[in-house]
Amino acid sequence: MGDPITLAAVASVAGTAVSVKQGQEASKAQARQQGLSARRSQRQAIRESQIRRAQSQVQAGAMGVTGGSGLAGGQASLSSQLGGSLGFAGQMSGLSQQITMAQSRAQTAGAVAGLGMQVFQGLGGFDKLNAAFSKPTPGE
């Protein structure tokens, strides 16, 4: 069959590799999901801005105002609010992607550290390390 320690080490390495790969795939999927959500929010903000703009024009027309600084100022304000909303949504999406990537790197590092600890323990761990340092050096 095979040496149990070797089989355990191979299983550990294989499990760690699969875990890292799955974590990376999950991070990519989460980043795509966040991108879709951000684009949806941006489209919704644009739609709402267009609706508000049309409503203000209808109200101004009903009041007999077809031009003037009040209407122009209101329209400019709506454009400014839309720009702020889109900018905020873009920043939030970018931050979410950075968080996702940092979590993925942390998960990978944790898996590698766990693998290293398993190998260290399989080779004797701290007992073997202490024994190596407690041996008298030749010539003492």
TITI-131890 format. One record per residue: residue number from 1; y negated, z negated, x negated of N, C-alpha, C in turn. Coordinates in nm, 4 decimals, m for minus. Layout:
N
@i: NUM&n_py: Y&n_pz: Z&n_px: X&ca_py: Y&ca_pz: Z&ca_px: X&c_py: Y&c_pz: Z&c_px: X
...
END
This chain:
140
@i: 1&n_py: 0.1185&n_pz: 0.0000&n_px: m0.0838&ca_py: 0.0000&ca_pz: 0.0000&ca_px: 0.0000&c_py: m0.1236&c_pz: 0.0000&c_px: m0.0874
@i: 2&n_py: m0.1658&n_pz: m0.1067&n_px: m0.1413&ca_py: m0.2828&ca_pz: m0.1134&ca_px: m0.2264&c_py: m0.3234&c_pz: m0.2569&c_px: m0.2471
@i: 3&n_py: m0.3997&n_pz: m0.2782&n_px: m0.3489&ca_py: m0.4494&ca_pz: m0.4113&ca_px: m0.3807&c_py: m0.5439&c_pz: m0.4558&c_px: m0.2685
@i: 4&n_py: m0.5217&n_pz: m0.5749&n_px: m0.2093&ca_py: m0.6076&ca_pz: m0.6198&ca_px: m0.0986&c_py: m0.7548&c_pz: m0.6294&c_px: m0.1363
@i: 5&n_py: m0.7837&n_pz: m0.6693&n_px: m0.2596&ca_py: m0.9241&ca_pz: m0.6791&ca_px: m0.3016&c_py: m0.9873&c_pz: m0.5411&c_px: m0.3058
@i: 6&n_py: m0.9126&n_pz: m0.4439&n_px: m0.3571&ca_py: m0.9638&ca_pz: m0.3067&ca_px: m0.3640&c_py: m0.9862&c_pz: m0.2522&c_px: m0.2232
@i: 7&n_py: m0.8887&n_pz: m0.2755&n_px: m0.1350&ca_py: m0.9036&ca_pz: m0.2281&ca_px: 0.0029&c_py: m1.0242&c_pz: m0.2930&c_px: 0.0706
@i: 8&n_py: m1.0436&n_pz: m0.4215&n_px: 0.0474&ca_py: m1.1584&ca_pz: m0.4910&ca_px: 0.1059&c_py: m1.2893&c_pz: m0.4352&c_px: 0.0518
@i: 9&n_py: m1.2920&n_pz: m0.4071&n_px: m0.0791&ca_py: m1.4141&ca_pz: m0.3516&ca_px: m0.1394&c_py: m1.4446&c_pz: m0.2135&c_px: m0.0824
@i: 10&n_py: m1.3393&n_pz: m0.1307&n_px: m0.0696&ca_py: m1.3585&ca_pz: 0.0046&ca_px: m0.0140&c_py: m1.4066&c_pz: m0.0049&c_px: 0.1307
@i: 11&n_py: m1.3452&n_pz: m0.0932&n_px: 0.2076&ca_py: m1.3873&ca_pz: m0.1109&ca_px: 0.3471&c_py: m1.5311&c_pz: m0.1597&c_px: 0.3551
@i: 12&n_py: m1.5672&n_pz: m0.2489&n_px: 0.2654&ca_py: m1.7039&ca_pz: m0.3013&ca_px: 0.2634&c_py: m1.8047&c_pz: m0.1917&c_px: 0.2317
@i: 13&n_py: m1.7738&n_pz: m0.1125&n_px: 0.1294&ca_py: m1.8632&ca_pz: m0.0024&ca_px: 0.0923&c_py: m1.8739&c_pz: 0.0983&c_px: 0.2056
@i: 14&n_py: m1.7602&n_pz: 0.1341&n_px: 0.2637&ca_py: m1.7611&ca_pz: 0.2308&ca_px: 0.3737&c_py: m1.8396&c_pz: 0.1761&c_px: 0.4933
@i: 15&n_py: m1.8164&n_pz: 0.0500&n_px: 0.5261&ca_py: m1.8893&ca_pz: m0.0105&ca_px: 0.6382&c_py: m2.0384&c_pz: m0.0148&c_px: 0.6140
@i: 16&n_py: m2.0772&n_pz: m0.0475&n_px: 0.4916&ca_py: m2.2199&ca_pz: m0.0508&ca_px: 0.4576&c_py: m2.2809&c_pz: 0.0882&c_px: 0.4672
@i: 17&n_py: m2.2100&n_pz: 0.1881&n_px: 0.4171&ca_py: m2.2612&ca_pz: 0.3257&ca_px: 0.4221&c_py: m2.2793&c_pz: 0.3716&c_px: 0.5661
@i: 18&n_py: m2.1814&n_pz: 0.3436&n_px: 0.6503&ca_py: m2.1918&ca_pz: 0.3820&ca_px: 0.7916&c_py: m2.3067&c_pz: 0.3073&c_px: 0.8583
@i: 19&n_py: m2.3207&n_pz: 0.1790&n_px: 0.8277&ca_py: m2.4283&ca_pz: 0.0987&ca_px: 0.8859&c_py: m2.5655&c_pz: 0.1538&c_px: 0.8474
@i: 20&n_py: m2.5817&n_pz: 0.1879&n_px: 0.7200&ca_py: m2.7095&ca_pz: 0.2428&ca_px: 0.6733&c_py: m2.7382&c_pz: 0.3752&c_px: 0.7425
@i: 21&n_py: m2.6380&n_pz: 0.4627&n_px: 0.7504&ca_py: m2.6578&ca_pz: 0.5933&ca_px: 0.8140&c_py: m2.6937&c_pz: 0.5783&c_px: 0.9615
@i: 22&n_py: m2.6246&n_pz: 0.4903&n_px: 1.0313&ca_py: m2.6546&ca_pz: 0.4685&ca_px: 1.1726&c_py: m2.7947&c_pz: 0.4101&c_px: 1.1909
@i: 23&n_py: m2.8327&n_pz: 0.3202&n_px: 1.1018&ca_py: m2.9681&ca_pz: 0.2646&ca_px: 1.1080&c_py: m3.0744&c_pz: 0.3714&c_px: 1.0885
@i: 24&n_py: m3.0497&n_pz: 0.4632&n_px: 0.9955&ca_py: m3.1451&ca_pz: 0.5724&ca_px: 0.9719&c_py: m3.1527&c_pz: 0.6637&c_px: 1.0934
@i: 25&n_py: m3.0387&n_pz: 0.6946&n_px: 1.1532&ca_py: m3.0388&ca_pz: 0.7798&ca_px: 1.2728&c_py: m3.1114&c_pz: 0.7107&c_px: 1.3881
@i: 26&n_py: m3.0906&n_pz: 0.5819&n_px: 1.4019&ca_py: m3.1600&ca_pz: 0.5076&ca_px: 1.5076&c_py: m3.3110&c_pz: 0.5077&c_px: 1.4840
@i: 27&n_py: m3.3510&n_pz: 0.4936&n_px: 1.3583&ca_py: m3.4944&ca_pz: 0.4955&ca_px: 1.3260&c_py: m3.5564&c_pz: 0.6305&c_px: 1.3583
@i: 28&n_py: m3.4853&n_pz: 0.7371&n_px: 1.3262&ca_py: m3.5358&ca_pz: 0.8712&ca_px: 1.3572&c_py: m3.5490&c_pz: 0.8907&c_px: 1.5081
@i: 29&n_py: m3.4477&n_pz: 0.8476&n_px: 1.5823&ca_py: m3.4529&ca_pz: 0.8596&ca_px: 1.7280&c_py: m3.5672&c_pz: 0.7773&c_px: 1.7856
@i: 30&n_py: m3.5877&n_pz: 0.6575&n_px: 1.7310&ca_py: m3.6969&ca_pz: 0.5729&ca_px: 1.7792&c_py: m3.8319&c_pz: 0.6369&c_px: 1.7489
@i: 31&n_py: m3.8447&n_pz: 0.6994&n_px: 1.6318&ca_py: m3.9703&ca_pz: 0.7669&ca_px: 1.5970&c_py: m3.9955&c_pz: 0.8841&c_px: 1.6922
@i: 32&n_py: m3.8897&n_pz: 0.9595&n_px: 1.7251&ca_py: m3.9060&ca_pz: 1.0701&ca_px: 1.8214&c_py: m3.9475&c_pz: 1.0158&c_px: 1.9580
@i: 33&n_py: m3.8850&n_pz: 0.9051&n_px: 1.9983&ca_py: m3.9177&ca_pz: 0.8440&ca_px: 2.1267&c_py: m4.0643&c_pz: 0.7996&c_px: 2.1300
@i: 34&n_py: m4.1103&n_pz: 0.7395&n_px: 2.0217&ca_py: m4.2493&ca_pz: 0.6941&ca_px: 2.0153&c_py: m4.3448&c_pz: 0.8130&c_px: 2.0196
@i: 35&n_py: m4.3074&n_pz: 0.9221&n_px: 1.9526&ca_py: m4.3908&ca_pz: 1.0415&ca_px: 1.9550&c_py: m4.4019&c_pz: 1.0992&c_px: 2.0955
@i: 36&n_py: m4.2885&n_pz: 1.1046&n_px: 2.1658&ca_py: m4.2904&ca_pz: 1.1546&ca_px: 2.3036&c_py: m4.3765&c_pz: 1.0647&c_px: 2.3929
@i: 37&n_py: m4.3630&n_pz: 0.9352&n_px: 2.3745&ca_py: m4.4407&ca_pz: 0.8408&ca_px: 2.4542&c_py: m4.5903&c_pz: 0.8568&c_px: 2.4269
@i: 38&n_py: m4.6262&n_pz: 0.8748&n_px: 2.3002&ca_py: m4.7677&ca_pz: 0.8922&ca_px: 2.2648&c_py: m4.8226&c_pz: 1.0211&c_px: 2.3261
@i: 39&n_py: m4.7456&n_pz: 1.1295&n_px: 2.3174&ca_py: m4.7925&ca_pz: 1.2564&ca_px: 2.3755&c_py: m4.8065&c_pz: 1.2447&c_px: 2.5276
@i: 40&n_py: m4.7138&n_pz: 1.1725&n_px: 2.5900&ca_py: m4.7225&ca_pz: 1.1534&ca_px: 2.7347&c_py: m4.8480&c_pz: 1.0748&c_px: 2.7697
@i: 41&n_py: m4.8761&n_pz: 0.9708&n_px: 2.6949&ca_py: m4.9967&ca_pz: 0.8906&ca_px: 2.7189&c_py: m5.1225&c_pz: 0.9743&c_px: 2.6996
@i: 42&n_py: m5.1220&n_pz: 1.0604&n_px: 2.5986&ca_py: m5.2387&ca_pz: 1.1458&ca_px: 2.5742&c_py: m5.2591&c_pz: 1.2434&c_px: 2.6893
@i: 43&n_py: m5.1491&n_pz: 1.3035&n_px: 2.7369&ca_py: m5.1617&ca_pz: 1.3968&ca_px: 2.8510&c_py: m5.2133&c_pz: 1.3240&c_px: 2.9746
@i: 44&n_py: m5.1649&n_pz: 1.2024&n_px: 2.9974&ca_py: m5.2102&ca_pz: 1.1234&ca_px: 3.1120&c_py: m5.3596&c_pz: 1.0919&c_px: 3.1004
@i: 45&n_py: m5.4045&n_pz: 1.0564&n_px: 2.9801&ca_py: m5.5471&ca_pz: 1.0271&ca_px: 2.9599&c_py: m5.6313&c_pz: 1.1517&c_px: 2.9855
@i: 46&n_py: m5.5839&n_pz: 1.2660&n_px: 2.9416&ca_py: m5.6579&ca_pz: 1.3916&ca_px: 2.9657&c_py: m5.6634&c_pz: 1.4208&c_px: 3.1149
@i: 47&n_py: m5.5489&n_pz: 1.4057&n_px: 3.1842&ca_py: m5.5461&ca_pz: 1.4287&ca_px: 3.3283&c_py: m5.6458&c_pz: 1.3386&c_px: 3.4015
@i: 48&n_py: m5.6440&n_pz: 1.2095&n_px: 3.3664&ca_py: m5.7345&ca_pz: 1.1143&ca_px: 3.4324&c_py: m5.8798&c_pz: 1.1489&c_px: 3.4043
@i: 49&n_py: m5.9079&n_pz: 1.1935&n_px: 3.2830&ca_py: m6.0450&ca_pz: 1.2321&ca_px: 3.2494&c_py: m6.0880&c_pz: 1.3541&c_px: 3.3312
@i: 50&n_py: m5.9992&n_pz: 1.4497&n_px: 3.3462&ca_py: m6.0310&ca_pz: 1.5692&ca_px: 3.4250&c_py: m6.0543&c_pz: 1.5326&c_px: 3.5719
@i: 51&n_py: m5.9735&n_pz: 1.4411&n_px: 3.6223&ca_py: m5.9894&ca_pz: 1.3975&ca_px: 3.7620&c_py: m6.1238&c_pz: 1.3272&c_px: 3.7800
@i: 52&n_py: m6.1587&n_pz: 1.2359&n_px: 3.6880&ca_py: m6.2868&ca_pz: 1.1655&ca_px: 3.6965&c_py: m6.4048&c_pz: 1.2624&c_px: 3.6857
@i: 53&n_py: m6.3913&n_pz: 1.3604&n_px: 3.5966&ca_py: m6.4975&ca_pz: 1.4595&ca_px: 3.5795&c_py: m6.5177&c_pz: 1.5390&c_px: 3.7093
@i: 54&n_py: m6.4042&n_pz: 1.5819&n_px: 3.7683&ca_py: m6.4136&ca_pz: 1.6583&ca_px: 3.8936&c_py: m6.4706&c_pz: 1.5719&c_px: 4.0061
@i: 55&n_py: m6.4290&n_pz: 1.4455&n_px: 4.0129&ca_py: m6.4809&ca_pz: 1.3570&ca_px: 4.1170&c_py: m6.6315&c_pz: 1.3357&c_px: 4.1021
@i: 56&n_py: m6.6771&n_pz: 1.3215&n_px: 3.9779&ca_py: m6.8205&ca_pz: 1.3003&ca_px: 3.9577&c_py: m6.9000&c_pz: 1.4252&c_px: 3.9960
@i: 57&n_py: m6.8434&n_pz: 1.5412&n_px: 3.9690&ca_py: m6.9129&ca_pz: 1.6652&ca_px: 4.0071&c_py: m6.9180&c_pz: 1.6806&c_px: 4.1590
@i: 58&n_py: m6.8096&n_pz: 1.6458&n_px: 4.2266&ca_py: m6.8067&ca_pz: 1.6534&ca_px: 4.3729&c_py: m6.9074&c_pz: 1.5548&c_px: 4.4322
@i: 59&n_py: m6.9109&n_pz: 1.4329&n_px: 4.3786&ca_py: m7.0046&ca_pz: 1.3333&ca_px: 4.4292&c_py: m7.1495&c_pz: 1.3760&c_px: 4.4043
@i: 60&n_py: m7.1727&n_pz: 1.4310&n_px: 4.2863&ca_py: m7.3085&ca_pz: 1.4768&ca_px: 4.2557&c_py: m7.3476&c_pz: 1.5907&c_px: 4.3488
@i: 61&n_py: m7.2538&n_pz: 1.6827&n_px: 4.3742&ca_py: m7.2809&ca_pz: 1.7934&ca_px: 4.4655&c_py: m7.3068&c_pz: 1.7445&c_px: 4.6068
@i: 62&n_py: m7.2321&n_pz: 1.6434&n_px: 4.6512&ca_py: m7.2504&ca_pz: 1.5888&ca_px: 4.7857&c_py: m7.3864&c_pz: 1.5226&c_px: 4.8000
@i: 63&n_py: m7.4392&n_pz: 1.4712&n_px: 4.6872&ca_py: m7.5702&ca_pz: 1.4083&ca_px: 4.6912&c_py: m7.6816&c_pz: 1.5095&c_px: 4.6644
@i: 64&n_py: m7.6444&n_pz: 1.6340&n_px: 4.6425&ca_py: m7.7432&ca_pz: 1.7376&ca_px: 4.6199&c_py: m7.7908&c_pz: 1.7455&c_px: 4.4759
@i: 65&n_py: m7.7199&n_pz: 1.6827&n_px: 4.3848&ca_py: m7.7575&ca_pz: 1.6859&ca_px: 4.2437&c_py: m7.6656&c_pz: 1.7851&c_px: 4.1748
@i: 66&n_py: m7.7225&n_pz: 1.8943&n_px: 4.1269&ca_py: m7.6386&ca_pz: 1.9949&ca_px: 4.0610&c_py: m7.6624&c_pz: 1.9981&c_px: 3.9109
@i: 67&n_py: m7.7545&n_pz: 1.9259&n_px: 3.8646&ca_py: m7.7830&ca_pz: 1.9219&ca_px: 3.7214&c_py: m7.8563&c_pz: 1.7934&c_px: 3.6913
@i: 68&n_py: m7.9100&n_pz: 1.7851&n_px: 3.5751&ca_py: m7.9883&ca_pz: 1.6673&ca_px: 3.5394&c_py: m7.9186&c_pz: 1.5834&c_px: 3.4352
@i: 69&n_py: m7.9978&n_pz: 1.4920&n_px: 3.3843&ca_py: m7.9483&ca_pz: 1.4120&ca_px: 3.2723&c_py: m7.8453&c_pz: 1.3085&c_px: 3.3168
@i: 70&n_py: m7.8550&n_pz: 1.2606&n_px: 3.4401&ca_py: m7.7597&ca_pz: 1.1605&ca_px: 3.4889&c_py: m7.6185&c_pz: 1.2160&c_px: 3.4933
@i: 71&n_py: m7.6062&n_pz: 1.3354&n_px: 3.5497&ca_py: m7.4744&ca_pz: 1.3985&ca_px: 3.5578&c_py: m7.4238&c_pz: 1.4333&c_px: 3.4176
@i: 72&n_py: m7.5107&n_pz: 1.4880&n_px: 3.3355&ca_py: m7.4711&ca_pz: 1.5243&ca_px: 3.1993&c_py: m7.4306&c_pz: 1.3999&c_px: 3.1197
@i: 73&n_py: m7.5035&n_pz: 1.2927&n_px: 3.1373&ca_py: m7.4698&ca_pz: 1.1673&ca_px: 3.0677&c_py: m7.3361&c_pz: 1.1123&c_px: 3.1138
@i: 74&n_py: m7.3109&n_pz: 1.1191&n_px: 3.2423&ca_py: m7.1824&ca_pz: 1.0732&ca_px: 3.2962&c_py: m7.0670&c_pz: 1.1560&c_px: 3.2421
@i: 75&n_py: m7.0885&n_pz: 1.2881&n_px: 3.2355&ca_py: m6.9845&ca_pz: 1.3768&ca_px: 3.1819&c_py: m6.9603&c_pz: 1.3468&c_px: 3.0337
@i: 76&n_py: m7.0658&n_pz: 1.3238&n_px: 2.9598&ca_py: m7.0531&ca_pz: 1.2923&ca_px: 2.8173&c_py: m6.9810&c_pz: 1.1595&c_px: 2.7971
@i: 77&n_py: m7.0108&n_pz: 1.0652&n_px: 2.8841&ca_py: m6.9432&ca_pz: 0.9354&ca_px: 2.8763&c_py: m6.7935&c_pz: 0.9504&c_px: 2.8998
@i: 78&n_py: m6.7566&n_pz: 1.0320&n_px: 2.9969&ca_py: m6.6144&ca_pz: 1.0549&ca_px: 3.0227&c_py: m6.5462&c_pz: 1.1180&c_px: 2.9010
@i: 79&n_py: m6.6147&n_pz: 1.2125&n_px: 2.8369&ca_py: m6.5581&ca_pz: 1.2762&ca_px: 2.7176&c_py: m6.5418&c_pz: 1.1747&c_px: 2.6047
@i: 80&n_py: m6.6395&n_pz: 1.0873&n_px: 2.5893&ca_py: m6.6330&ca_pz: 0.9846&ca_px: 2.4858&c_py: m6.5187&c_pz: 0.8868&c_px: 2.5117
@i: 81&n_py: m6.5034&n_pz: 0.8468&n_px: 2.6373&ca_py: m6.3941&ca_pz: 0.7559&ca_px: 2.6718&c_py: m6.2582&c_pz: 0.8213&c_px: 2.6459
@i: 82&n_py: m6.2474&n_pz: 0.9495&n_px: 2.6767&ca_py: m6.1231&ca_pz: 1.0216&ca_px: 2.6517&c_py: m6.0934&c_pz: 1.0252&c_px: 2.5020
@i: 83&n_py: m6.1945&n_pz: 1.0546&n_px: 2.4232&ca_py: m6.1757&ca_pz: 1.0581&ca_px: 2.2778&c_py: m6.1304&c_pz: 0.9234&c_px: 2.2231
@i: 84&n_py: m6.1893&n_pz: 0.8168&n_px: 2.2729&ca_py: m6.1492&ca_pz: 0.6821&ca_px: 2.2308&c_py: m6.0058&c_pz: 0.6515&c_px: 2.2698
@i: 85&n_py: m5.9679&n_pz: 0.6890&n_px: 2.3913&ca_py: m5.8304&ca_pz: 0.6646&ca_px: 2.4366&c_py: m5.7302&c_pz: 0.7426&c_px: 2.3536
@i: 86&n_py: m5.7609&n_pz: 0.8688&n_px: 2.3261&ca_py: m5.6691&ca_pz: 0.9519&ca_px: 2.2471&c_py: m5.6594&c_pz: 0.9002&c_px: 2.1035
@i: 87&n_py: m5.7716&n_pz: 0.8577&n_px: 2.0474&ca_py: m5.7697&ca_pz: 0.8035&ca_px: 1.9119&c_py: m5.6875&c_pz: 0.6765&c_px: 1.9032
@i: 88&n_py: m5.7024&n_pz: 0.5893&n_px: 2.0020&ca_py: m5.6262&ca_pz: 0.4643&ca_px: 2.0048&c_py: m5.4773&c_pz: 0.4936&c_px: 2.0184
@i: 89&n_py: m5.4423&n_pz: 0.5856&n_px: 2.1086&ca_py: m5.3008&ca_pz: 0.6200&ca_px: 2.1281&c_py: m5.2409&c_pz: 0.6762&c_px: 1.9999
@i: 90&n_py: m5.3175&n_pz: 0.7580&n_px: 1.9295&ca_py: m5.2693&ca_pz: 0.8147&ca_px: 1.8030&c_py: m5.2483&c_pz: 0.7071&c_px: 1.6970
@i: 91&n_py: m5.3409&n_pz: 0.6136&n_px: 1.6890&ca_py: m5.3272&ca_pz: 0.5038&ca_px: 1.5925&c_py: m5.2055&c_pz: 0.4168&c_px: 1.6255
@i: 92&n_py: m5.1862&n_pz: 0.3864&n_px: 1.7523&ca_py: m5.0721&ca_pz: 0.3036&ca_px: 1.7922&c_py: m4.9410&c_pz: 0.3745&c_px: 1.7609
@i: 93&n_py: m4.9354&n_pz: 0.5036&n_px: 1.7841&ca_py: m4.8144&ca_pz: 0.5793&ca_px: 1.7538&c_py: m4.7864&c_pz: 0.5778&c_px: 1.6041
@i: 94&n_py: m4.8899&n_pz: 0.5969&n_px: 1.5240&ca_py: m4.8739&ca_pz: 0.5942&ca_px: 1.3789&c_py: m4.8266&c_pz: 0.4583&c_px: 1.3299
@i: 95&n_py: m4.8834&n_pz: 0.3520&n_px: 1.3846&ca_py: m4.8410&ca_pz: 0.2167&ca_px: 1.3466&c_py: m4.6962&c_pz: 0.1905&c_px: 1.3879
@i: 96&n_py: m4.6592&n_pz: 0.2361&n_px: 1.5059&ca_py: m4.5217&ca_pz: 0.2168&ca_px: 1.5521&c_py: m4.4235&c_pz: 0.2878&c_px: 1.4589
@i: 97&n_py: m4.4599&n_pz: 0.4073&n_px: 1.4147&ca_py: m4.3721&ca_pz: 0.4799&ca_px: 1.3226&c_py: m4.3632&c_pz: 0.4081&c_px: 1.1881
@i: 98&n_py: m4.4734&n_pz: 0.3529&n_px: 1.1404&ca_py: m4.4699&ca_pz: 0.2777&ca_px: 1.0146&c_py: m4.3820&c_pz: 0.1536&c_px: 1.0280
@i: 99&n_py: m4.3912&n_pz: 0.0867&n_px: 1.1406&ca_py: m4.3088&ca_pz: m0.0315&ca_px: 1.1650&c_py: m4.1610&c_pz: 0.0065&c_px: 1.1669
@i: 100&n_py: m4.1297&n_pz: 0.1144&n_px: 1.2357&ca_py: m3.9915&ca_pz: 0.1604&ca_px: 1.2440&c_py: m3.9355&c_pz: 0.1932&c_px: 1.1064
@i: 101&n_py: m4.0139&n_pz: 0.2623&n_px: 1.0255&ca_py: m3.9672&ca_pz: 0.2993&ca_px: 0.8916&c_py: m3.9508&c_pz: 0.1751&c_px: 0.8041
@i: 102&n_py: m4.0413&n_pz: 0.0796&n_px: 0.8156&ca_py: m4.0298&ca_pz: m0.0439&ca_px: 0.7376&c_py: m3.9060&c_pz: m0.1222&c_px: 0.7789
@i: 103&n_py: m3.8783&n_pz: m0.1262&n_px: 0.9078&ca_py: m3.7584&ca_pz: m0.1956&ca_px: 0.9554&c_py: m3.6326&c_pz: m0.1262&c_px: 0.9042
@i: 104&n_py: m3.6349&n_pz: 0.0062&n_px: 0.9011&ca_py: m3.5203&ca_pz: 0.0815&ca_px: 0.8509&c_py: m3.4973&c_pz: 0.0528&c_px: 0.7025
@i: 105&n_py: m3.6054&n_pz: 0.0505&n_px: 0.6242&ca_py: m3.5920&ca_pz: 0.0198&ca_px: 0.4815&c_py: m3.5420&c_pz: m0.1223&c_px: 0.4614
@i: 106&n_py: m3.5891&n_pz: m0.2140&n_px: 0.5427&ca_py: m3.5444&ca_pz: m0.3532&ca_px: 0.5319&c_py: m3.3957&c_pz: m0.3649&c_px: 0.5659
@i: 107&n_py: m3.3531&n_pz: m0.2929&n_px: 0.6676&ca_py: m3.2124&ca_pz: m0.2956&ca_px: 0.7057&c_py: m3.1257&c_pz: m0.2379&c_px: 0.5940
@i: 108&n_py: m3.1693&n_pz: m0.1292&n_px: 0.5341&ca_py: m3.0949&ca_pz: m0.0683&ca_px: 0.4237&c_py: m3.0871&c_pz: m0.1649&c_px: 0.3059
@i: 109&n_py: m3.1985&n_pz: m0.2263&n_px: 0.2721&ca_py: m3.2001&ca_pz: m0.3217&ca_px: 0.1606&c_py: m3.1082&c_pz: m0.4400&c_px: 0.1896
@i: 110&n_py: m3.1083&n_pz: m0.4869&n_px: 0.3127&ca_py: m3.0207&ca_pz: m0.5973&ca_px: 0.3507&c_py: m2.8740&c_pz: m0.5595&c_px: 0.3392
@i: 111&n_py: m2.8416&n_pz: m0.4370&n_px: 0.3796&ca_py: m2.7030&ca_pz: m0.3916&ca_px: 0.3694&c_py: m2.6600&c_pz: m0.3805&c_px: 0.2235
@i: 112&n_py: m2.7471&n_pz: m0.3288&n_px: 0.1404&ca_py: m2.7161&ca_pz: m0.3170&ca_px: m0.0024&c_py: m2.7015&c_pz: m0.4559&c_px: m0.0648
@i: 113&n_py: m2.7886&n_pz: m0.5477&n_px: m0.0284&ca_py: m2.7796&ca_pz: m0.6843&ca_px: m0.0802&c_py: m2.6492&c_pz: m0.7507&c_px: m0.0358
@i: 114&n_py: m2.6120&n_pz: m0.7301&n_px: 0.0901&ca_py: m2.4861&ca_pz: m0.7858&ca_px: 0.1404&c_py: m2.3662&c_pz: m0.7296&c_px: 0.0661
@i: 115&n_py: m2.3708&n_pz: m0.6009&n_px: 0.0402&ca_py: m2.2641&ca_pz: m0.5374&ca_px: m0.0362&c_py: m2.2580&c_pz: m0.5951&c_px: m0.1776
@i: 116&n_py: m2.3720&n_pz: m0.6107&n_px: m0.2393&ca_py: m2.3768&ca_pz: m0.6686&ca_px: m0.3735&c_py: m2.3195&c_pz: m0.8096&c_px: m0.3759
@i: 117&n_py: m2.3526&n_pz: m0.8884&n_px: m0.2737&ca_py: m2.3009&ca_pz: m1.0244&ca_px: m0.2671&c_py: m2.1494&c_pz: m1.0236&c_px: m0.2479
@i: 118&n_py: m2.0982&n_pz: m0.9317&n_px: m0.1679&ca_py: m1.9528&ca_pz: m0.9229&ca_px: m0.1486&c_py: m1.8831&c_pz: m0.8875&c_px: m0.2800
@i: 119&n_py: m1.9391&n_pz: m0.7944&n_px: m0.3538&ca_py: m1.8813&ca_pz: m0.7570&ca_px: m0.4826&c_py: m1.8880&c_pz: m0.8758&c_px: m0.5780
@i: 120&n_py: m2.0024&n_pz: m0.9437&n_px: m0.5825&ca_py: m2.0202&ca_pz: m1.0603&ca_px: m0.6689&c_py: m1.9154&c_pz: m1.1670&c_px: m0.6365
@i: 121&n_py: m1.8977&n_pz: m1.1955&n_px: m0.5088&ca_py: m1.7988&ca_pz: m1.2962&ca_px: m0.4690&c_py: m1.6573&c_pz: m1.2490&c_px: m0.4995
@i: 122&n_py: m1.6314&n_pz: m1.1203&n_px: m0.4828&ca_py: m1.5000&ca_pz: m1.0654&ca_px: m0.5122&c_py: m1.4653&c_pz: m1.0740&c_px: m0.6599
@i: 123&n_py: m1.5664&n_pz: m1.0746&n_px: m0.7430&ca_py: m1.5436&ca_pz: m1.0836&ca_px: m0.8872&c_py: m1.5413&c_pz: m1.2287&c_px: m0.9372
@i: 124&n_py: m1.5471&n_pz: m1.3224&n_px: m0.8490&ca_py: m1.5393&ca_pz: m1.4626&ca_px: m0.8900&c_py: m1.6612&c_pz: m1.5434&c_px: m0.8530
@i: 125&n_py: m1.7698&n_pz: m1.4784&n_px: m0.8226&ca_py: m1.8890&ca_pz: m1.5464&ca_px: m0.7749&c_py: m1.9488&c_pz: m1.6455&c_px: m0.8717
@i: 126&n_py: m2.0051&n_pz: m1.7499&n_px: m0.8165&ca_py: m2.0761&ca_pz: m1.8493&ca_px: m0.8957&c_py: m1.9818&c_pz: m1.9315&c_px: m0.9844
@i: 127&n_py: m1.8594&n_pz: m1.9495&n_px: m0.9382&ca_py: m1.7642&ca_pz: m2.0252&ca_px: m1.0206&c_py: m1.7426&c_pz: m1.9551&c_px: m1.1542
@i: 128&n_py: m1.7211&n_pz: m1.8252&n_px: m1.1475&ca_py: m1.6983&ca_pz: m1.7495&ca_px: m1.2708&c_py: m1.8258&c_pz: m1.7445&c_px: m1.3555
@i: 129&n_py: m1.9400&n_pz: m1.7334&n_px: m1.2904&ca_py: m2.0674&ca_pz: m1.7292&ca_px: m1.3617&c_py: m2.0936&c_pz: m1.8627&c_px: m1.4313
@i: 130&n_py: m2.0714&n_pz: m1.9734&n_px: m1.3615&ca_py: m2.0889&ca_pz: m2.1059&ca_px: m1.4217&c_py: m1.9938&c_pz: m2.1262&c_px: m1.5392
@i: 131&n_py: m1.8714&n_pz: m2.0801&n_px: m1.5227&ca_py: m1.7729&ca_pz: m2.0942&ca_px: m1.6294&c_py: m1.8168&c_pz: m2.0160&c_px: m1.7526
@i: 132&n_py: m1.8744&n_pz: m1.8990&n_px: m1.7311&ca_py: m1.9195&ca_pz: m1.8161&ca_px: m1.8446&c_py: m2.0336&c_pz: m1.8836&c_px: m1.9193
@i: 133&n_py: m2.1233&n_pz: m1.9494&n_px: m1.8455&ca_py: m2.2378&ca_pz: m2.0142&ca_px: m1.9112&c_py: m2.2049&c_pz: m2.1511&c_px: m1.9692
@i: 134&n_py: m2.0969&n_pz: m2.2116&n_px: m1.9200&ca_py: m2.0655&ca_pz: m2.3456&ca_px: m1.9694&c_py: m1.9725&c_pz: m2.3420&c_px: m2.0912
@i: 135&n_py: m1.9225&n_pz: m2.2245&n_px: m2.1277&ca_py: m1.8379&ca_pz: m2.2159&ca_px: m2.2478&c_py: m1.9238&c_pz: m2.2371&c_px: m2.3715
@i: 136&n_py: m1.8719&n_pz: m2.3148&n_px: m2.4649&ca_py: m1.9483&ca_pz: m2.3320&ca_px: m2.5893&c_py: m1.9497&c_pz: m2.2011&c_px: m2.6680
@i: 137&n_py: m2.0610&n_pz: m2.1723&n_px: m2.7267&ca_py: m2.0727&ca_pz: m2.0510&ca_px: m2.8085&c_py: m2.0101&c_pz: m2.0768&c_px: m2.9439
@i: 138&n_py: m1.9522&n_pz: m1.9739&n_px: m3.0056&ca_py: m1.8907&ca_pz: m1.9935&ca_px: m3.1371&c_py: m1.9930&c_pz: m2.0449&c_px: m3.2386
@i: 139&n_py: m1.9482&n_pz: m2.1368&n_px: m3.3207&ca_py: m2.0359&ca_pz: m2.1909&ca_px: m3.4248&c_py: m2.1045&c_pz: m2.3185&c_px: m3.3843
@i: 140&n_py: m2.0809&n_pz: m2.3678&n_px: m3.2627&ca_py: m2.1442&ca_pz: m2.4927&ca_px: m3.2199&c_py: m2.0608&c_pz: m2.6100&c_px: m3.2570
END
